[in-house]
Amino acid sequence: MQNWILWAVLAVAVLFVILYNRLVALRQVRKNAFSDIDVQLKLRYDLVPNLVETVKGYASHEKGVFESVTQARATAMRGGTVEDRSRAEAALGSAMMNLMAVAENYPQLKASANFQQLQSDLSDIENKIAAARRYFNNATSEYNTSLQQFPAVLVARIFGFKEEAFFALDPTEQQAANTAPKVSF
């Protein structure tokens, strides 16, 4: 009888170790996914000053737009929690949309090869950021789901694992994402 109890205790201990290791691995995948977002955001942060300076050359009187882009970039680069980063990135995205709207008013700027290359680079980076966010949110979903499933929920509670936040769109970005783009010729 004591052998069975010993084997049962051993089996539960092994199960706890396996579940703990899985939760740690999922948490690391999520952290790695967030690092991937950081890499893409760094590329964006490096591109923004070049884009601002290029537009400035054509639209020097649009000072407020340039200041808002510069401020939003500085705020986004400070980092913080996932929620803080989501808000800061949303503000930067909004400021960048305003900058691009200003650029639309200058045909000679839109024809500039330098500006076209910067726009292309920015578009590429934005696509990579979107892919990195999807991967991060998928890793977050898998991690959070694992925390809620039995018997991992017991291990999670014992060792203090907590649900993590998604990298979410702010209401303005959400509205833009849900609205079809307008194409005009």
C-alpha positions as CSV (number, residue, x, y, z in Angstrom):
1,M,0.0,0.0,0.0
2,Q,2.8,2.4,0.9
3,N,4.4,1.7,-2.5
4,W,1.3,3.0,-4.3
5,I,1.2,6.1,-2.2
6,L,4.9,6.7,-2.9
7,W,4.3,6.2,-6.6
8,A,1.3,8.5,-6.6
9,V,3.2,11.3,-4.8
10,L,6.1,10.8,-7.2
11,A,3.7,11.0,-10.2
12,V,2.1,14.2,-8.9
13,A,5.6,15.7,-8.4
14,V,6.7,14.8,-11.9
15,L,3.5,16.3,-13.3
16,F,4.0,19.5,-11.4
17,V,7.6,19.8,-12.7
18,I,6.4,19.2,-16.3
19,L,3.7,21.7,-16.0
20,Y,6.0,24.3,-14.3
21,N,8.5,23.8,-17.1
22,R,5.9,24.3,-19.8
23,L,4.6,27.5,-18.2
24,V,8.2,28.8,-17.9
25,A,8.8,27.9,-21.6
26,L,5.6,29.7,-22.7
27,R,6.5,32.7,-20.7
28,Q,9.9,32.8,-22.4
29,V,8.3,32.4,-25.8
30,R,6.1,35.4,-25.0
31,K,9.1,37.5,-23.9
32,N,11.0,36.5,-27.0
33,A,8.0,37.6,-29.1
34,F,8.0,41.0,-27.4
35,S,11.7,41.3,-28.2
36,D,10.9,40.7,-31.8
37,I,8.4,43.6,-31.7
38,D,11.2,45.8,-30.1
39,V,13.5,45.0,-33.0
40,Q,11.0,46.1,-35.6
41,L,10.1,49.2,-33.5
42,K,13.8,50.2,-33.3
43,L,13.9,50.1,-37.1
44,R,10.8,52.3,-37.2
45,Y,12.3,54.7,-34.6
46,D,15.5,55.0,-36.7
47,L,13.4,55.7,-39.9
48,V,11.1,58.3,-38.4
49,P,13.7,61.2,-38.1
50,N,14.7,60.7,-41.8
51,L,11.1,60.8,-42.8
52,V,10.4,63.9,-40.7
53,E,13.4,65.7,-42.1
54,T,12.5,64.8,-45.7
55,V,8.9,66.1,-45.3
56,K,10.2,69.2,-43.4
57,G,12.2,70.2,-46.4
58,Y,9.0,70.6,-48.4
59,A,6.5,71.6,-45.7
60,S,8.5,73.6,-43.2
61,H,5.4,75.5,-41.9
62,E,3.8,72.3,-40.6
63,K,5.8,72.6,-37.3
64,G,3.0,71.1,-35.1
65,V,3.0,67.9,-37.1
66,F,6.7,67.4,-36.8
67,E,6.7,68.2,-33.1
68,S,3.9,65.6,-32.5
69,V,5.8,62.9,-34.4
70,T,9.0,63.7,-32.6
71,Q,7.3,63.7,-29.2
72,A,5.4,60.5,-29.9
73,R,8.6,58.8,-31.0
74,A,10.4,59.8,-27.9
75,T,7.5,58.6,-25.7
76,A,7.4,55.2,-27.5
77,M,11.1,54.7,-27.2
78,R,10.9,55.0,-23.4
79,G,9.4,51.5,-23.1
80,G,7.4,50.4,-20.1
81,T,4.7,47.8,-19.7
82,V,3.0,46.2,-22.6
83,E,0.0,48.5,-22.0
84,D,2.2,51.5,-21.9
85,R,3.9,50.5,-25.1
86,S,0.6,49.8,-26.8
87,R,-0.6,53.3,-26.0
88,A,2.7,54.9,-27.0
89,E,2.8,53.0,-30.3
90,A,-0.8,54.0,-31.0
91,A,0.1,57.7,-30.5
92,L,3.2,57.3,-32.8
93,G,1.1,55.6,-35.4
94,S,-1.5,58.4,-35.3
95,A,1.2,61.0,-35.5
96,M,2.8,59.2,-38.5
97,M,-0.6,59.2,-40.3
98,N,-0.8,62.9,-39.8
99,L,2.7,63.3,-41.2
100,M,1.7,61.2,-44.3
101,A,-1.4,63.3,-44.7
102,V,0.8,66.5,-44.8
103,A,3.0,64.8,-47.4
104,E,0.0,64.1,-49.6
105,N,-0.4,67.9,-50.0
106,Y,3.0,68.2,-51.7
107,P,3.2,66.6,-55.1
108,Q,6.9,67.4,-55.5
109,L,7.6,65.6,-52.2
110,K,5.6,62.5,-53.3
111,A,7.6,62.4,-56.5
112,S,10.9,62.5,-54.5
113,A,12.8,59.3,-54.9
114,N,14.2,59.7,-51.3
115,F,10.6,60.1,-49.9
116,Q,9.3,57.2,-52.0
117,Q,12.1,55.0,-50.6
118,L,11.4,56.1,-47.0
119,Q,7.7,55.4,-47.6
120,S,8.5,51.9,-48.9
121,D,10.8,51.2,-46.0
122,L,8.1,52.4,-43.5
123,S,5.5,50.2,-45.2
124,D,7.8,47.2,-45.0
125,I,8.5,47.9,-41.3
126,E,4.9,48.4,-40.5
127,N,4.1,45.0,-42.0
128,K,6.8,43.4,-40.0
129,I,5.6,45.1,-36.8
130,A,2.1,43.8,-37.5
131,A,3.4,40.3,-38.0
132,A,5.5,40.5,-34.8
133,R,2.4,41.8,-32.9
134,R,0.3,38.9,-34.2
135,Y,3.0,36.4,-33.1
136,F,3.3,38.1,-29.7
137,N,-0.5,38.1,-29.2
138,N,-0.5,34.4,-30.2
139,A,2.2,33.6,-27.7
140,T,0.3,35.6,-25.0
141,S,-2.9,33.7,-25.8
142,E,-1.2,30.4,-25.6
143,Y,0.5,31.4,-22.3
144,N,-2.8,32.8,-20.8
145,T,-4.8,29.7,-21.9
146,S,-2.2,27.4,-20.3
147,L,-2.5,29.3,-17.1
148,Q,-6.3,28.6,-17.0
149,Q,-6.2,24.9,-17.9
150,F,-6.4,22.2,-15.4
151,P,-4.1,21.0,-13.8
152,A,-1.6,23.8,-14.9
153,V,-3.9,26.3,-13.1
154,L,-2.8,24.7,-9.8
155,V,0.9,25.0,-10.6
156,A,0.4,28.6,-11.9
157,R,-1.3,29.6,-8.6
158,I,1.3,28.0,-6.5
159,F,4.2,29.6,-8.3
160,G,2.6,33.0,-9.0
161,F,2.2,32.9,-12.7
162,K,-0.2,35.6,-13.8
163,E,-2.1,36.4,-17.0
164,E,-0.3,38.8,-19.3
165,A,-1.7,41.6,-21.5
166,F,-2.0,41.6,-25.2
167,F,-0.5,44.2,-27.5
168,A,-3.7,45.8,-28.5
169,L,-4.9,48.6,-30.8
170,D,-6.2,51.8,-29.3
171,P,-9.7,52.9,-30.3
172,T,-8.4,55.1,-33.2
173,E,-6.3,52.3,-34.6
174,Q,-9.2,49.8,-34.2
175,Q,-11.5,52.1,-36.1
176,A,-9.0,52.6,-38.9
177,A,-8.4,48.8,-39.1
178,N,-12.2,48.3,-39.4
179,T,-12.6,50.9,-42.1
180,A,-11.9,50.0,-45.7
181,P,-9.3,52.3,-47.3
182,K,-10.5,54.9,-49.8
183,V,-8.8,54.7,-53.1
184,S,-9.1,57.6,-55.5
185,F,-7.5,58.4,-58.9
